[in-house]
Amino acid sequence: MTTNAQEFDRARGAMPGGVNSPVRAFGSVAETPRFFVSASGPYVTDVEGREYVDLVGSWGPAILGHAHPAVVTAVQDAAARGLGFGASTPGETELAELIAARVTRPPLVERARNERDETPRAGLETHPVERVRLVSTGTEATMTAIRLARGATGRDLVVKFAGHYHGHSDGLLAEAGSGVATLAMPGSAGVPAAIAAQTLVIPYNDLDAVREVFAARGDEIAAVIVEAAPANMGIVPPAHGFNAALADIAHAHGALLILDEVLTGFRVGPAGWYGIDPVPFAPDLITFGKVVGGGLPLAAIGGPAALMELLAPLGPVYQAGTLSGNPLAVAAGRATLDHLDAAAYERIDTAAATVAEATTAALHEAGVTHVLQRSGNLFSIQFAAEPPIDYDTVKAQEAFRYPPFFRAMLAQGVSLPPSVFEAWFVSASHDDTAVSRIVDALPAAARAAAEATPD
Ligand SMILES: Cc1ncc(COP(=O)(O)O)c(C=O)c1O
Protein backbone atom coordinates (compact mmCIF):
# COMPACT_ATOMS: atom_id res chain seq x y z
CA MET A 1 0.00 0.00 0.00
CA THR A 2 1.29 3.51 -0.80
CA THR A 3 0.42 6.78 0.93
CA ASN A 4 -1.22 9.83 -0.62
CA ALA A 5 2.04 11.72 -0.10
CA GLN A 6 4.03 9.06 -1.97
CA GLU A 7 1.53 9.05 -4.80
CA PHE A 8 1.69 12.84 -5.04
CA ASP A 9 5.51 12.82 -5.15
CA ARG A 10 5.46 10.26 -7.93
CA ALA A 11 2.72 12.11 -9.84
CA ARG A 12 4.68 15.36 -9.72
CA GLY A 13 7.51 13.63 -11.54
CA ALA A 14 5.15 12.54 -14.30
CA MET A 15 2.57 15.33 -14.68
CA PRO A 16 2.74 19.13 -14.22
CA GLY A 17 1.89 19.75 -10.58
CA GLY A 18 1.03 16.07 -10.27
CA VAL A 19 -2.45 16.61 -11.67
CA ASN A 20 -4.52 16.76 -14.83
CA SER A 21 -6.70 19.64 -13.64
CA PRO A 22 -5.22 22.35 -11.37
CA VAL A 23 -7.70 22.46 -8.46
CA ARG A 24 -6.97 18.79 -7.72
CA ALA A 25 -3.50 19.78 -6.47
CA PHE A 26 -5.04 21.08 -3.17
CA GLY A 27 -2.69 24.09 -3.40
CA SER A 28 -5.09 26.64 -1.93
CA VAL A 29 -5.97 24.44 1.06
CA ALA A 30 -2.34 23.52 1.82
CA GLU A 31 -3.03 19.80 2.10
CA THR A 32 -1.78 16.64 0.41
CA PRO A 33 -4.22 15.70 -2.36
CA ARG A 34 -5.98 12.41 -1.81
CA PHE A 35 -5.48 9.75 -4.48
CA PHE A 36 -8.68 7.79 -4.80
CA VAL A 37 -8.94 4.16 -5.79
CA SER A 38 -12.67 3.52 -5.58
CA ALA A 39 -16.01 5.13 -4.87
CA SER A 40 -19.50 3.95 -4.12
CA GLY A 41 -22.67 5.97 -3.42
CA PRO A 42 -21.68 9.00 -1.27
CA TYR A 43 -18.24 7.59 -0.35
CA VAL A 44 -14.77 7.72 -1.88
CA THR A 45 -11.76 5.66 -0.72
CA ASP A 46 -8.14 6.73 -1.00
CA VAL A 47 -4.94 4.73 -1.56
CA GLU A 48 -4.45 4.49 2.20
CA GLY A 49 -7.77 2.67 2.53
CA ARG A 50 -9.46 5.66 4.20
CA GLU A 51 -13.12 6.34 3.34
CA TYR A 52 -14.58 9.87 3.06
CA VAL A 53 -18.10 11.17 2.64
CA ASP A 54 -17.80 12.96 -0.69
CA LEU A 55 -19.18 16.43 -1.42
CA VAL A 56 -17.31 16.89 -4.69
CA GLY A 57 -19.19 14.27 -6.71
CA SER A 58 -16.66 14.34 -9.54
CA TRP A 59 -17.44 18.10 -9.69
CA GLY A 60 -21.09 17.44 -10.45
CA PRO A 61 -21.59 14.35 -12.61
CA ALA A 62 -22.01 11.86 -9.72
CA ILE A 63 -25.51 13.14 -8.98
CA LEU A 64 -26.92 9.66 -8.33
CA GLY A 65 -23.91 8.76 -6.19
CA HIS A 66 -20.70 7.07 -7.30
CA ALA A 67 -20.87 3.88 -9.36
CA HIS A 68 -24.66 3.81 -9.39
CA PRO A 69 -25.50 0.20 -10.36
CA ALA A 70 -27.82 1.17 -13.24
CA VAL A 71 -25.21 3.50 -14.72
CA VAL A 72 -22.40 0.96 -14.34
CA THR A 73 -24.53 -1.77 -15.96
CA ALA A 74 -25.48 0.52 -18.85
CA VAL A 75 -21.81 1.35 -19.47
CA GLN A 76 -20.74 -2.31 -19.19
CA ASP A 77 -23.42 -3.37 -21.64
CA ALA A 78 -22.42 -0.63 -24.07
CA ALA A 79 -18.73 -1.53 -23.72
CA ALA A 80 -19.45 -5.14 -24.52
CA ARG A 81 -21.04 -4.01 -27.79
CA GLY A 82 -18.05 -1.89 -28.83
CA LEU A 83 -16.19 1.10 -27.37
CA GLY A 84 -16.91 3.40 -30.27
CA PHE A 85 -17.54 3.26 -33.97
CA GLY A 86 -16.73 6.73 -35.29
CA ALA A 87 -20.22 6.51 -36.76
CA SER A 88 -23.72 7.26 -35.54
CA THR A 89 -25.58 5.11 -33.00
CA PRO A 90 -29.29 5.02 -32.05
CA GLY A 91 -28.34 5.91 -28.45
CA GLU A 92 -27.11 9.37 -29.49
CA THR A 93 -30.50 10.22 -30.95
CA GLU A 94 -32.23 8.92 -27.84
CA LEU A 95 -30.05 11.06 -25.57
CA ALA A 96 -30.60 14.13 -27.78
CA GLU A 97 -34.36 13.54 -27.65
CA LEU A 98 -34.23 13.09 -23.89
CA ILE A 99 -32.38 16.40 -23.43
CA ALA A 100 -34.81 18.26 -25.69
CA ALA A 101 -37.85 16.78 -23.92
CA ARG A 102 -36.59 17.61 -20.41
CA VAL A 103 -35.57 21.21 -21.02
CA THR A 104 -38.95 22.84 -20.85
CA ARG A 105 -41.03 24.90 -18.48
CA PRO A 106 -44.76 25.31 -17.88
CA PRO A 107 -46.61 27.60 -20.31
CA LEU A 108 -46.13 31.20 -19.30
CA VAL A 109 -49.78 32.12 -19.08
CA GLU A 110 -50.30 29.50 -16.41
CA ARG A 111 -47.22 30.66 -14.54
CA ALA A 112 -48.42 34.23 -14.71
CA ARG A 113 -51.68 33.25 -13.06
CA ASN A 114 -49.81 31.48 -10.26
CA GLU A 115 -47.03 33.94 -9.64
CA ARG A 116 -48.24 37.44 -9.14
CA ASP A 117 -44.96 39.17 -9.88
CA GLU A 118 -44.72 37.77 -13.40
CA THR A 119 -46.01 39.49 -16.47
CA PRO A 120 -46.54 37.06 -19.34
CA ARG A 121 -43.86 37.73 -21.90
CA ALA A 122 -45.16 37.25 -25.43
CA GLY A 123 -43.40 34.81 -27.69
CA LEU A 124 -41.26 33.13 -25.04
CA GLU A 125 -40.35 29.63 -26.09
CA THR A 126 -41.06 26.90 -23.55
CA HIS A 127 -39.08 24.27 -25.50
CA PRO A 128 -35.81 26.05 -26.30
CA VAL A 129 -33.98 22.89 -27.40
CA GLU A 130 -35.01 21.49 -30.79
CA ARG A 131 -31.65 20.15 -31.89
CA VAL A 132 -28.68 18.92 -29.87
CA ARG A 133 -25.02 18.39 -30.71
CA LEU A 134 -23.06 16.09 -28.42
CA VAL A 135 -19.43 16.90 -27.62
CA SER A 136 -17.02 15.58 -24.98
CA THR A 137 -16.42 18.46 -22.54
CA GLY A 138 -18.12 21.59 -21.26
CA THR A 139 -15.24 23.60 -22.69
CA GLU A 140 -16.08 22.33 -26.17
CA ALA A 141 -19.78 23.02 -25.65
CA THR A 142 -19.30 26.71 -24.78
CA MET A 143 -16.60 27.17 -27.43
CA THR A 144 -18.95 25.74 -30.06
CA ALA A 145 -21.88 27.84 -28.85
CA ILE A 146 -19.77 30.95 -29.27
CA ARG A 147 -18.63 29.99 -32.75
CA LEU A 148 -22.25 29.32 -33.65
CA ALA A 149 -23.35 32.71 -32.28
CA ARG A 150 -20.61 34.42 -34.28
CA GLY A 151 -21.56 32.49 -37.40
CA ALA A 152 -25.24 33.32 -36.94
CA THR A 153 -24.77 37.04 -36.30
CA GLY A 154 -21.68 37.80 -38.36
CA ARG A 155 -20.28 39.62 -35.29
CA ASP A 156 -17.13 38.94 -33.25
CA LEU A 157 -17.53 40.25 -29.70
CA VAL A 158 -18.66 38.19 -26.73
CA VAL A 159 -19.78 39.59 -23.38
CA LYS A 160 -18.99 37.52 -20.29
CA PHE A 161 -19.27 38.18 -16.57
CA ALA A 162 -16.34 38.42 -14.17
CA GLY A 163 -16.15 35.30 -12.01
CA HIS A 164 -18.06 33.08 -14.43
CA TYR A 165 -16.27 29.98 -15.68
CA HIS A 166 -17.10 28.56 -19.07
CA GLY A 167 -14.16 26.21 -19.57
CA HIS A 168 -10.60 26.88 -20.65
CA SER A 169 -10.88 28.04 -24.25
CA ASP A 170 -8.78 31.12 -25.07
CA GLY A 171 -11.56 33.67 -25.31
CA LEU A 172 -13.32 32.64 -22.10
CA LEU A 173 -10.50 32.64 -19.56
CA ALA A 174 -10.69 36.33 -18.64
CA GLU A 175 -11.66 36.71 -14.95
CA ALA A 176 -12.86 33.12 -15.05
CA GLY A 177 -13.54 32.46 -11.36
CA SER A 178 -13.06 29.03 -9.81
CA GLY A 179 -9.74 27.47 -10.87
CA VAL A 180 -8.01 30.72 -11.79
CA ALA A 181 -9.38 32.39 -8.65
CA THR A 182 -8.17 29.48 -6.53
CA LEU A 183 -4.67 29.98 -7.93
CA ALA A 184 -5.06 33.79 -7.63
CA MET A 185 -4.24 34.12 -11.35
CA PRO A 186 -5.56 37.17 -13.23
CA GLY A 187 -6.23 35.03 -16.31
CA SER A 188 -3.99 32.80 -18.36
CA ALA A 189 -0.70 33.30 -20.16
CA GLY A 190 -0.76 32.11 -23.74
CA VAL A 191 -3.96 33.87 -24.75
CA PRO A 192 -3.18 36.26 -27.63
CA ALA A 193 -4.17 39.86 -26.88
CA ALA A 194 -6.16 39.94 -30.13
CA ILE A 195 -8.31 37.06 -28.89
CA ALA A 196 -8.70 38.44 -25.35
CA ALA A 197 -9.90 41.71 -26.93
CA GLN A 198 -12.90 39.88 -28.41
CA THR A 199 -14.27 39.23 -24.90
CA LEU A 200 -15.82 42.10 -22.97
CA VAL A 201 -15.88 41.32 -19.24
CA ILE A 202 -18.43 43.09 -17.05
CA PRO A 203 -19.56 42.73 -13.42
CA TYR A 204 -22.29 40.19 -12.65
CA ASN A 205 -25.80 41.10 -11.47
CA ASP A 206 -25.30 44.61 -12.83
CA LEU A 207 -27.84 45.44 -15.53
CA ASP A 208 -26.47 48.96 -15.92
CA ALA A 209 -23.14 47.45 -16.96
CA VAL A 210 -24.98 45.25 -19.47
CA ARG A 211 -26.88 48.23 -20.88
CA GLU A 212 -23.68 50.28 -21.09
CA VAL A 213 -21.69 47.65 -22.95
CA PHE A 214 -24.54 47.19 -25.43
CA ALA A 215 -25.00 50.92 -25.83
CA ALA A 216 -21.30 51.27 -26.66
CA ARG A 217 -20.76 48.21 -28.89
CA GLY A 218 -24.16 46.56 -29.38
CA ASP A 219 -23.86 46.13 -33.14
CA GLU A 220 -20.57 44.23 -32.75
CA ILE A 221 -21.72 41.82 -30.02
CA ALA A 222 -22.51 38.27 -31.14
CA ALA A 223 -23.56 36.92 -27.75
CA VAL A 224 -23.67 37.25 -24.01
CA ILE A 225 -22.62 34.08 -22.21
CA VAL A 226 -23.79 33.63 -18.64
CA GLU A 227 -23.73 30.85 -16.06
CA ALA A 228 -27.45 30.18 -15.55
CA ALA A 229 -26.87 30.43 -11.79
CA PRO A 230 -23.18 31.09 -11.13
CA ALA A 231 -21.38 28.40 -9.16
CA ASN A 232 -17.74 28.96 -10.02
CA MET A 233 -17.11 31.83 -7.59
CA GLY A 234 -18.94 29.93 -4.91
CA ILE A 235 -22.69 30.25 -5.32
CA VAL A 236 -23.89 33.71 -6.33
CA PRO A 237 -27.58 33.59 -7.23
CA PRO A 238 -28.82 35.73 -10.12
CA ALA A 239 -30.83 38.75 -8.99
CA HIS A 240 -34.58 38.28 -9.55
CA GLY A 241 -35.25 38.66 -13.28
CA PHE A 242 -31.57 39.10 -14.19
CA ASN A 243 -31.51 36.37 -16.85
CA ALA A 244 -34.75 37.66 -18.39
CA ALA A 245 -33.47 41.23 -18.56
CA LEU A 246 -30.21 39.98 -20.04
CA ALA A 247 -32.10 38.12 -22.78
CA ASP A 248 -34.21 41.19 -23.53
CA ILE A 249 -31.21 43.51 -23.80
CA ALA A 250 -29.21 41.08 -25.96
CA HIS A 251 -32.17 40.48 -28.26
CA ALA A 252 -32.92 44.19 -28.60
CA HIS A 253 -29.43 44.54 -30.06
CA GLY A 254 -29.60 41.46 -32.32
CA ALA A 255 -27.25 39.45 -30.07
CA LEU A 256 -27.81 35.96 -28.70
CA LEU A 257 -27.99 34.74 -25.11
CA ILE A 258 -25.89 31.63 -24.41
CA LEU A 259 -27.06 30.05 -21.19
CA ASP A 260 -24.29 27.94 -19.67
CA GLU A 261 -25.94 25.09 -17.77
CA VAL A 262 -22.87 22.84 -17.77
CA LEU A 263 -22.97 22.83 -13.96
CA THR A 264 -26.64 23.55 -13.20
CA GLY A 265 -28.19 21.51 -16.03
CA PHE A 266 -30.22 18.52 -14.76
CA ARG A 267 -28.81 19.19 -11.26
CA VAL A 268 -30.97 21.94 -9.80
CA GLY A 269 -34.05 20.35 -11.35
CA PRO A 270 -35.18 18.21 -14.30
CA ALA A 271 -34.85 21.18 -16.70
CA GLY A 272 -31.87 22.81 -14.99
CA TRP A 273 -31.93 26.45 -13.92
CA TYR A 274 -34.00 27.28 -17.01
CA GLY A 275 -36.83 25.28 -15.45
CA ILE A 276 -36.73 26.98 -12.04
CA ASP A 277 -35.72 30.59 -12.66
CA PRO A 278 -38.65 32.51 -11.16
CA VAL A 279 -38.87 34.81 -14.19
CA PRO A 280 -39.23 33.07 -17.57
CA PHE A 281 -36.73 33.97 -20.22
CA ALA A 282 -35.63 32.90 -23.68
CA PRO A 283 -32.05 31.69 -24.08
CA ASP A 284 -30.92 31.11 -27.66
CA LEU A 285 -28.34 28.40 -27.04
CA ILE A 286 -27.89 26.27 -23.93
CA THR A 287 -24.77 24.34 -23.00
CA PHE A 288 -24.82 21.18 -20.88
CA GLY A 289 -22.11 18.98 -19.34
CA LYS A 290 -21.32 17.10 -16.13
CA VAL A 291 -24.64 15.38 -15.18
CA VAL A 292 -25.61 14.81 -18.82
CA GLY A 293 -22.59 12.51 -19.22
CA GLY A 294 -23.29 10.55 -16.04
CA GLY A 295 -19.59 10.61 -15.08
CA LEU A 296 -18.09 9.97 -18.51
CA PRO A 297 -16.83 12.66 -20.91
CA LEU A 298 -19.93 14.05 -22.59
CA ALA A 299 -21.41 17.52 -22.98
CA ALA A 300 -23.90 19.13 -25.35
CA ILE A 301 -25.16 22.28 -27.02
CA GLY A 302 -28.87 22.72 -27.64
CA GLY A 303 -31.02 25.30 -29.35
CA PRO A 304 -33.65 25.94 -32.00
CA ALA A 305 -33.32 24.13 -35.32
CA ALA A 306 -32.80 27.38 -37.23
CA LEU A 307 -29.66 28.15 -35.22
CA MET A 308 -28.32 24.66 -34.61
CA GLU A 309 -28.58 23.73 -38.28
CA LEU A 310 -25.98 26.34 -39.06
CA LEU A 311 -23.55 23.67 -37.79
CA ALA A 312 -21.75 21.43 -40.29
CA PRO A 313 -22.75 19.33 -42.18
CA LEU A 314 -25.88 21.44 -42.85
CA GLY A 315 -24.40 24.88 -42.33
CA PRO A 316 -21.18 26.86 -42.55
CA VAL A 317 -20.10 26.66 -38.86
CA TYR A 318 -17.61 23.83 -38.47
CA GLN A 319 -17.50 21.56 -35.43
CA ALA A 320 -16.48 17.92 -35.09
CA GLY A 321 -15.10 15.34 -32.64
CA THR A 322 -13.59 11.85 -32.93
CA LEU A 323 -15.19 10.76 -29.66
CA SER A 324 -18.32 12.96 -29.82
CA GLY A 325 -21.38 10.93 -28.81
CA ASN A 326 -19.20 8.05 -27.61
CA PRO A 327 -21.50 5.09 -26.91
CA LEU A 328 -20.23 4.52 -23.35
CA ALA A 329 -20.68 8.17 -22.43
CA VAL A 330 -24.12 8.23 -24.07
CA ALA A 331 -25.12 5.11 -22.12
CA ALA A 332 -23.97 6.69 -18.81
CA GLY A 333 -25.82 9.92 -19.60
CA ARG A 334 -29.04 8.17 -20.56
CA ALA A 335 -29.03 5.92 -17.50
CA THR A 336 -28.36 8.92 -15.26
CA LEU A 337 -31.17 11.05 -16.73
CA ASP A 338 -33.53 8.04 -16.59
CA HIS A 339 -32.93 7.74 -12.83
CA LEU A 340 -33.21 11.47 -12.13
CA ASP A 341 -36.89 11.42 -11.33
CA ALA A 342 -38.89 13.53 -8.86
CA ALA A 343 -37.91 11.24 -5.97
CA ALA A 344 -34.20 11.61 -6.77
CA TYR A 345 -34.45 15.42 -6.85
CA GLU A 346 -36.33 15.33 -3.57
CA ARG A 347 -33.52 13.30 -1.96
CA ILE A 348 -30.88 15.68 -3.32
CA ASP A 349 -32.80 18.78 -2.24
CA THR A 350 -33.43 17.41 1.27
CA ALA A 351 -29.85 16.26 1.85
CA ALA A 352 -28.48 19.55 0.47
CA ALA A 353 -30.77 21.58 2.75
CA THR A 354 -29.79 19.53 5.81
CA VAL A 355 -26.05 19.85 5.15
CA ALA A 356 -26.33 23.56 4.30
CA GLU A 357 -28.34 24.39 7.42
CA ALA A 358 -26.09 22.31 9.69
CA THR A 359 -23.03 24.06 8.27
CA THR A 360 -24.40 27.53 8.85
CA ALA A 361 -25.57 26.53 12.37
CA ALA A 362 -22.10 25.21 13.28
CA LEU A 363 -20.42 28.37 11.96
CA HIS A 364 -22.87 30.58 13.88
CA GLU A 365 -22.21 28.58 17.03
CA ALA A 366 -18.46 29.12 16.56
CA GLY A 367 -19.02 32.84 15.94
CA VAL A 368 -17.77 32.82 12.33
CA THR A 369 -19.07 35.61 10.10
CA HIS A 370 -20.40 33.96 6.96
CA VAL A 371 -23.32 33.69 4.58
CA LEU A 372 -24.90 30.60 3.11
CA GLN A 373 -25.50 31.17 -0.61
CA ARG A 374 -27.99 28.93 -2.43
CA SER A 375 -29.25 28.41 -5.95
CA GLY A 376 -31.72 25.54 -5.75
CA ASN A 377 -29.91 22.53 -4.29
CA LEU A 378 -26.50 24.06 -4.98
CA PHE A 379 -24.92 25.92 -2.08
CA SER A 380 -21.65 27.21 -0.73
CA ILE A 381 -20.42 29.12 2.29
CA GLN A 382 -18.84 32.53 1.84
CA PHE A 383 -16.96 34.13 4.72
CA ALA A 384 -18.53 37.57 4.35
CA ALA A 385 -21.00 39.65 6.37
CA GLU A 386 -23.22 40.44 3.36
CA PRO A 387 -24.17 38.05 0.54
CA PRO A 388 -21.66 38.53 -2.28
CA ILE A 389 -23.37 39.52 -5.53
CA ASP A 390 -20.44 39.59 -7.95
CA TYR A 391 -16.78 38.65 -8.32
CA ASP A 392 -15.44 41.68 -6.42
CA THR A 393 -17.63 41.02 -3.38
CA VAL A 394 -16.77 37.31 -3.55
CA LYS A 395 -13.05 38.07 -3.55
CA ALA A 396 -13.44 40.46 -0.61
CA GLN A 397 -14.51 37.64 1.77
CA GLU A 398 -12.25 36.19 4.49
CA ALA A 399 -11.17 33.32 2.26
CA PHE A 400 -8.37 32.42 4.71
CA ARG A 401 -10.99 30.76 6.92
CA TYR A 402 -11.71 28.04 4.37
CA PRO A 403 -8.42 26.01 4.33
CA PRO A 404 -8.51 25.17 8.08
CA PHE A 405 -12.24 24.42 7.79
CA PHE A 406 -11.54 22.14 4.81
CA ARG A 407 -8.63 20.37 6.54
CA ALA A 408 -10.65 19.75 9.70
CA MET A 409 -13.46 18.18 7.65
CA LEU A 410 -10.97 16.03 5.70
CA ALA A 411 -9.32 14.85 8.91
CA GLN A 412 -12.75 13.69 10.08
CA GLY A 413 -13.48 11.86 6.83
CA VAL A 414 -15.41 14.42 4.79
CA SER A 415 -14.14 15.40 1.34
CA LEU A 416 -15.17 18.97 0.48
CA PRO A 417 -14.24 20.89 -2.68
CA PRO A 418 -10.63 22.04 -2.15
CA SER A 419 -11.45 25.71 -2.74
CA VAL A 420 -13.80 28.30 -1.25
CA PHE A 421 -14.75 29.27 -4.82
CA GLU A 422 -16.56 26.00 -5.54
CA ALA A 423 -20.06 24.68 -4.90
CA TRP A 424 -20.69 21.68 -2.64
CA PHE A 425 -22.16 18.78 -4.60
CA VAL A 426 -24.71 16.60 -2.82
CA SER A 427 -26.03 13.45 -4.51
CA ALA A 428 -29.21 11.40 -4.35
CA SER A 429 -27.19 8.75 -2.48
CA HIS A 430 -26.42 11.01 0.51
CA ASP A 431 -28.60 9.13 2.98
CA ASP A 432 -29.04 9.78 6.70
CA THR A 433 -25.82 7.95 7.60
CA ALA A 434 -23.70 9.96 5.17
CA VAL A 435 -25.38 13.24 6.14
CA SER A 436 -24.88 12.53 9.87
CA ARG A 437 -21.17 11.93 9.30
CA ILE A 438 -20.94 15.36 7.67
CA VAL A 439 -23.02 17.04 10.38
CA ASP A 440 -20.92 15.47 13.17
CA ALA A 441 -17.71 16.81 11.62
CA LEU A 442 -18.94 20.40 11.33
CA PRO A 443 -18.45 21.80 14.87
CA ALA A 444 -14.69 21.08 14.94
CA ALA A 445 -14.29 22.50 11.42
CA ALA A 446 -16.26 25.61 12.36
CA ARG A 447 -13.95 26.14 15.37
CA ALA A 448 -10.94 25.80 13.08
CA ALA A 449 -12.44 28.47 10.79
CA ALA A 450 -13.06 30.71 13.81
CA GLU A 451 -9.42 30.43 14.90
CA ALA A 452 -8.02 31.11 11.42
CA THR A 453 -5.88 34.18 10.88
CA PRO A 454 -4.89 35.87 7.59
CA ASP A 455 -1.53 34.64 6.20
C1 LIG B 1 -20.48 26.54 -15.90
C2 LIG B 1 -19.39 25.73 -16.53
N1 LIG B 1 -19.18 25.83 -17.85
C3 LIG B 1 -18.20 25.12 -18.46
C4 LIG B 1 -17.37 24.29 -17.76
C5 LIG B 1 -16.29 23.53 -18.45
O1 LIG B 1 -16.58 22.16 -18.48
P1 LIG B 1 -15.41 21.07 -18.64
O2 LIG B 1 -14.61 21.10 -17.39
O3 LIG B 1 -16.15 19.78 -18.87
O4 LIG B 1 -14.61 21.48 -19.86
C6 LIG B 1 -17.56 24.15 -16.37
C7 LIG B 1 -16.68 23.27 -15.58
O5 LIG B 1 -16.62 23.30 -14.38
C8 LIG B 1 -18.59 24.90 -15.74
O6 LIG B 1 -18.81 24.81 -14.42
The ligand as an SDF file (V2000), in Angstrom:
LIG
                    3D

 16 16  0  0  0  0  0  0  0  0999 V2000
  -20.4850   26.5400  -15.9030 C   0  0  0  0  0  0  0  0  0  0  0  0
  -19.3850   25.7340  -16.5350 C   0  0  0  0  0  0  0  0  0  0  0  0
  -19.1760   25.8340  -17.8510 N   0  0  0  0  0  0  0  0  0  0  0  0
  -18.1970   25.1250  -18.4640 C   0  0  0  0  0  0  0  0  0  0  0  0
  -17.3700   24.2870  -17.7570 C   0  0  0  0  0  0  0  0  0  0  0  0
  -16.2940   23.5280  -18.4450 C   0  0  0  0  0  0  0  0  0  0  0  0
  -16.5820   22.1590  -18.4770 O   0  0  0  0  0  0  0  0  0  0  0  0
  -15.4100   21.0730  -18.6450 P   0  0  0  0  0  0  0  0  0  0  0  0
  -14.6080   21.0950  -17.3890 O   0  0  0  0  0  0  0  0  0  0  0  0
  -16.1490   19.7840  -18.8740 O   0  0  0  0  0  0  0  0  0  0  0  0
  -14.6140   21.4770  -19.8580 O   0  0  0  0  0  0  0  0  0  0  0  0
  -17.5560   24.1480  -16.3740 C   0  0  0  0  0  0  0  0  0  0  0  0
  -16.6770   23.2670  -15.5800 C   0  0  0  0  0  0  0  0  0  0  0  0
  -16.6180   23.2950  -14.3780 O   0  0  0  0  0  0  0  0  0  0  0  0
  -18.5920   24.8990  -15.7380 C   0  0  0  0  0  0  0  0  0  0  0  0
  -18.8070   24.8110  -14.4190 O   0  0  0  0  0  0  0  0  0  0  0  0
  1  2  1  0
  2  3  1  0
  2 15  2  0
  3  4  2  0
  4  5  1  0
  5  6  1  0
  5 12  2  0
  6  7  1  0
  7  8  1  0
  8  9  2  0
  8 10  1  0
  8 11  1  0
 12 13  1  0
 12 15  1  0
 13 14  2  0
 15 16  1  0
M  END
$$$$
